[in-house]
Structures are given as structure tokens and as C-alpha cells.
């Protein structure tokens, strides 16, 4: 009898604490046959957030605490002239991306937590600059979200360009989802679109709406830490953190509302519900959602010939489970999930990129940058 | 009899003031709960239970309750590597949170006085400021 009671209370307890009514049906499997190994190529990094590959094969790497490194010929050099970074909670110096026409114009784009402007605290900023003699020069602040807040969470950060040269970036709702994410007159919980010089495209969706933030491209997001162009369709794909459960992959369409925090497949951190609905008219459904959360941060589509069995797949970093997740996509649906390199004994998997050399690189906190190498190389 | 009522009245009044006046510790715990929500809850959850094999528990955590200085240092500067909590080994990284000394004190007071944890000796800003990397 006593055992039954214990069992019953355990069942009840786990139900109350972790009941996830919308558990993801496709489970992440271990690979049956992994044709690749991961080799640490840039060691000694704490929180490497952004990676950009320069035409000479060298790499720019951001550290969350505000250092920008140039890794060249096996040497890591600090780049000077990084703006004042407000290192707080999940924020700091974050993503970095080159202009699509970088060889001709030299523009480097990056996102960071900025204390600039009125009020205590900070908010996400996007800047572009050029690299000259190991120094950031010609710095231009393209966007700074307001208001500043001392909250530590949900800065967004990812930067991506589309085929027309527009600049997209994400800013999370800064821990104020209830009134930032659904309000297009406020920053946060949005995907933004600008021209490469920071000006606002004339056909942005809310350009004629009074008081709207004209740079907004889509809204109703929680904390998007992944933004990538689908190389086949040219569309921008995004992933965002849900609360407890409900991380999402979305395809970003102009002017659309992605539902946070009106609809969600996740729960509050105490296991209670904050919404009863997962669908609503006028709000987009995700391509895929993770329940339980993997805490996604950074993704790519594999296009390289070096990974023939992964071509067209998505690779997503998991902060929580410290692995790289491979998602096989068919007709914009996830049909298979696989967990890769979960045995590296490091921290969070923070970012993944495919280099111009065709190799895939990923960043692990407390370790550094790994390169994925085919076994029969 | 009158004296008795007066005494009773006095007793009620004392209890009332004691309840309505919050101590510095209670104030700190309250501020700490807000810091916890913003900086800690995603991993350690609102129950303080953490997540099995990934994020160690704070609720009834022997590490937290017996390693006061190391716990403050971890919150103040971040923490890395193996640690044993309630007999289980965790190996993860908590990167620096960017909290000020008063915020570290507040969140320490909150987590050491929640989910069954109790700590009579309040963590102060002075104590936090003296703890170095």
C-alpha cells in the first residue's frame, strides 16, 4: 500500500510539475551511423556567440563579455574599438555577420546589449563597422531598441541578409512579453528589416501605421536566437525560445503575428499554463515546436557537398542539452530529429555556421569552436 | 478586567505592527525573487528543483546551504566545472550574470530562504563586495 502511495504521489507530482500536453511526437534519436567527427580548432573561448568568415579564410568571433577576436593562421587577436557593451543576464556582445558584398564594401554587422540612451539598463543594438588594422572603424549605429531595462533576458541578436540585400535581425521581448511582443509601437519580440545602411525600406509592413516602429517586419516573438536564409527558397527561417516547452521554428513572413504570448505550446516555469490556446486566427503556426524545450541558439541549412547525407537539413544548437540537433525537413515539415556530438563535455552549444570552405563549425561554451570533419576525408 | 482588555489590545497591536512591518531580510528576499525570475528561473525553474543531470537544484541543496561563500562567488562571477549537489555530480557552466553586489545579496537571500531552505544570517552587500574571484 505504501509503495502505491509513493508511486501515486510521484506520478501526481510529475504530472503537476512537468505535464506537457503537447509533447513533440518526433523524438531526437542517436545517429545509427555517424560519418563525421568534431575537432576542436579554436580552443579557449568562454561564450563564443557569433562567427563570421572573412574572405581570406580567417574568422571573426564574438565573446559575450564584449571581446571581438580575429582568428587567423592559428592565432587569436583581440580587435579594438568594440562599443560599450552592457553585459547582463543573457546579453552582451552577440552575433556578427558580413555584408553579402563584403569583399567590395567591407561592412561588418554585429548585435550587442547597449546601455546607450535614456534610462538605466540596456537594450539590443545593431551596429556596422569596418575592420582596419585590427580596429573597428567607421562605426554606425543602425538600430537601438528602447526603452533601456535592467532585465537580463531575451535580447534576440541574430543577423541575416536575404537575397535582395535586406538586413534582418531579431530582438527578444526583454522579459516583458505581455506587453512588448504584441505591440508594434514597442520594441522587443520582433524581427526587424532594414536596408543595409540602416534606413527603412519603403515597403516595410507597418510603415503607414501611426506610432508603429517602422523597422518591424514581423511580431509576436519571444526570444529568437536563430535567423537564417533558406538557400532554396530565399525565405528567412527563425527559431525562438519558448518558456518551459514551446520552442519554435517559424518561416518569417512580412507583417505576420507569431502569437507570443497569446498562443504557445509551452508552460510557465512552475508548470502552470499561461494560455489555454495554441492556435488563433490571425496568428501563425510554427513549422515545428519543441516540447520539452531544447533551448535553440543558432541554426543553418546544410548546403555543402562535404556532408552528402545532411544536405538540405537544418542544424540547430541546443543550449540546454549541449548537442547539435539535425532536423530533416520535407515540405516544410520536420520528419526526423537526430542529436549530434553530445559527448564533448563542454557547456552550451551556442552557434553553428557553414564556412566558405564548405566545412561546418559550431561553438561550445567553455571549450571553443569545433569543425565537423568527414571520417573518410 | 479593564487591565486585561488593555493588555489584550496591546498584544494585538504588537502582533499587528510586527506583521505589517517587514524586516530588511524580508525586503531583500522580495527583491531577490524578482532577480530570480529574470536571471535564474529558466534553468533552475520556479520550484528551485533545477533539471535532472543538467542544472543542479537550489531547493534543499546541500551545496548552497553549506557553501555560502562559494555560492555567492558563483553568482557574482559565474561558475564552471564539476560540483557535487546532494550526492550528484554536475558539470556545467553558468556564465557571469552581470549582477551588482546588492542584487547578488538579494538573490542569495531569496534562494536560501525558499523551497524549504532557511537562513537566519542575512547576506549583506558588504559580505558580497568582499568576495573576490
Interface residues (C-beta under 8 A of the other chain):
Chain A: X17 X46 X47 X64 X65 X86 X87 X88 X89 X91 X151 X152 X153 X175 X244 X268 X269 X270 X271 X295 X320 X321 X345 X346 X347 X348 X365 X366
Chain B: X38 X39 X41 X42 X45 X46 X47 X49 X51 X54 X80 X91 X92 X93 X95 X96 X97 X98
